[in-house]
Amino acid sequence: MTTLTHRGRRADGRKGDGEEDVAADRELNEDEPDDSKDIRLTLMEEVLLLGLKDKEGYTSFWNDCISSGLRGGILIELALRGRIHLEPLALRKKRLLERKVLLKSDAPTGDVLLDETLRHIKATETAETVQTWIELLTGETWNPFKLQYQLRNVRERLAKALVEKGILTTEKQNFLLFDMTTHPVSNTSEKQRLVKKLQESVLERWVNDPQRMERRTLALLVLAHASDVLENVFASLADDKYDLAMNRTKDLLDMDPEVEAAKAKGTEMIWAVLAAFNKS
């Protein structure tokens, strides 16, 4: 599991499903009042972009967390779009990690990875928990009958989507014994905008209350931590601001997911994903 490290001193009317999907997608676009000219990225694309080395075009070879982090991002993205949710609390309250992921709507999102995951969730005979779904989508299962739920080539597929959006480019690099397709950042301004947004969320725009944070910003901080790319977000800060940003982020991530999830609707999946990575 990833860790937050400190830099060394300079070392009751119910809508129909279709209406709910439209409303969820509209709310998704309104959740963050960014400039309308900004490119709309999924949480998974943002995490990958944060993890990529700008010039080299690949993630750190030592990062063994990003694969599962991206799968967690898929679950949160689907929840924010109103496609899945956690089973409701019963009289006998269950903890976040015990509650099953339920399909709310199978309406296509227009994103290949999200829609493939929706089909998997719909196809399961018995509902699974958030932690189990992260493991299944990553392929970390001993059950051969459930290997069918693994999402393959996720990083490469996300990179190609970012190429299509004009943020990355595609190159071939030789690594002595093999050639590897890489995706250097071509639109540095988009990555800088993303980094700046996250930096400001824990510095100039810090609210000291996750319930008042924009949901996608909260989700991205959780996923950046889970994917071990948070250091890339704060690396450009001066030492004093770096320490402040890390301390505030640590305080945020150390909060009790059970308590925070109960405070506001719409964030349960975010806190469930954090709880899953805290346990792993």
N, C-alpha and C positions, 0 to 999 in steps of 0.2 A: 504494500500500500504506500501511497505517496506521503511525503511529510512536508510540512512548511519549515523551511530553513531560513536562518538569518545570515545575511552577508557578513563576512568578516570585515573588520574595519579597514576598508579600502583594500584588502584582499577580497293559487296553485294552478294556474294555466300552464300547461306543458307544451312547448313548441314541438313541431314535427322534427324528425331527424335531419331532414334537409335544411330546415331553417336554423337548427342548432349548429350544423356544420358551417353554414354561411356566417352566422353570428360569431362562432369561434374563430374563423379565419379573419373576420373583420377586426375582432378584438386583438388578434395576433398582430395585425398591422398597426393598430393604434397603441399597443402596449409600450412601444418605445418611440417617442416623438422625435426621431432622427430626421435629418433633411431628406426630403422625398427623392432627391437625386442619388442617395446612397443605394448601393446594390443590396438587395435583400438576400441574406444568407441564412441557411439553416444552422442550428446549434452545432451540428456535426461538422459542417464546413468551417465554422468559426474556430472550433477546437483544432481541427487539422491545420488551419492557416496559422494559428498560434504556435503549433508544434513544429512547423516546417522551418528549416534553415533557409533564409531568404535567397542566398546565392546558390547554395548547393542543391536545394530543392528536395530534400528528404528529411525525415525526422531523425532524432538521435537513435543510433543503434542500441543504446543502453536503455531506451525507454520501453519497458515491457508493460506499461499501464495504459497506453493510449488506445489499444484495441478495445478493451473492455469499457474504457471511458466513452468511446464513440458509440458503443451499444447503449450505454446509459443515456447518452444524448438523444438517441433515437426514441427511447421510451418517453423522455421528457417532452420532446418535440411533438410526439403524437398526442400526449396529454394536453399540451397547450393548444393544440389544434382541435381539441374536442373529440378525438377518435377513440381514446382509451381512458380508463379511470380506475382507481382502486375500489375494491368492493366496499360498500358502506359499512360503517361501524354498527355492529349488532349490540344487543344488550350486554353480551359478554365481549367486552372490548378486546380487539386484537391489536398487537403491535404492528407497526408499519411493515416490518419484514414478514409478517404472517398473513397479511392481506393480499388477496389475489388480484391480478391485473385482469380487468374485464373489458370486453369490446363494447364501446358506446356507439360507434358508427363505422361502417366499412367503406364509407364514401371515399373515393380516391383523393389523394392530396396533390397529385401531380409530381411527387418526388418518388423516384424508383425505389430507393432504400426504404422509405417510410411505407410505401404501398406493399412492398414485399413483406415487411414485418407485420403489417396489418393482416395479410393473408395467412401468415404463420399463426398469429394469435387467434384468428377466426377458425383455423383448422384444428386446433388442439381440442381433444376430447374433454380434458379437465383443465381448469384454469391454473395458472402458475403464478408464483410470487415475482416481485421485481428482481430479486437476486437470482432466481432460477432463470428468468428470461435473459438477463445479462449473460449468464453462463451458457445458455442454449444458443443465443445469437453469436457468441464468441466461439462456440464449438467446444467448450470445456465441459463435456459430459461423458460419462462412462456408458451411457445407454445408447447402443448403436441405432436404436429405432428413433432417437431424437436428434441424430446428427443432421437430419433433413432440415432442421430449423436454423442451422448455421448460416450466417450471412457471409458470403465469400468476397474477397477482394474489396473490402469496404474502403480502405484508404485510397486505392487506385481509382475506384469509382467516384469518390468524393473529389479527388484531385482532378479528374476529367470534368466534373461539373464545374469546378472552379476555373478550369481552362476555358470552358464554354462561356463563363461569366466574365472572362477577360482579366482574371486576377492572377492566374498562373500561366506558365508556358510549359512546353514539353521538350525535354532534351534526353539524349543518351549519354551516359557516362561510363567509362571503363574503370573497373575496380580490379585490376590485375587478372584475376581468374574469371571474371564475368562482367557482362554489360548490364547496366541497370537503367531503367527509365526513371528520370527525375523530373521534378516540377518546380523550377525556381519561381520566385515571386516576381511577376512583371508589373503588377499594379501595387506598388509599395504604399501609395496613399490610402488604399482601402485597409491594408493591414495596420498602418499607423493610426487610422481612425478607430479601428477596433481596440487596439492597445490603449489609446488615449481614453476611450470610453470606460474601459475597465479600471484604468488608473484613477480617473476622476471619481468613479463610483465609490472608491475607498479613501479618497483624499478630499478634493474640493466639494464633492456632492455626497459625502458620507452622511448617512441619516441615523446610524447606530440602531437601526430597527429593520430586520429583514422584511417585515410586513409592509414597510413603506418603500422598499426597493422595487424597481421594475422587475417583473418576474423573469424576463429573459436575461437580465443582468445577473440576478441572483443565480439562475440556472447555469450561466456561463462561468461564474466564479466557482461553483461547485464542480462543474465538469473539468475546468482547467486544473483544479486541484486533483481530481480523481485521475486525470490523464497525465499528471506530472508535467504540465507545461506552464504552471503559474509563474515560475521563475522567469520565463520568457516575457511575461507581461510586465514585470516590475524591474527587469534588469537595467533598463535605461535611466532609472530614477537615481537622484543623488542619494547618498547614504542615509541621511536623516529621513527623507521621504520613503525610501525603500523600507526602512525599519518600521515606519509608521504604517505603511500599506500592508506589510506582512503581519504586523501585530493585529491590525483591524480585521484582516481576512481570517487570521487564526481564531480570533474571538467569534467571528461569524460562523466558521465551520465547526467550532467547539460547542455551539448551541445544541440543545437536545432536540433532535429531529421530531420526536414524538410530541413535544410541547409546541414547537413552531408549526407543525403540520395541522394541529388542532385549532390554531388561531385564525386561520384564513383559508377560504376555499381557493382552489386554483394552484396551490403550491404543494399539495400532498405528494405528487410524484417526484418533485424536486427533492424534498426531504427524504423520501423513500429511497431514492437513488443514493443520496449521501449516506444514509444509514447502511445501505448495502455495501458501499465501499469502505465504510468505517469498520464493518465486520470482517471484510475480506483480508 
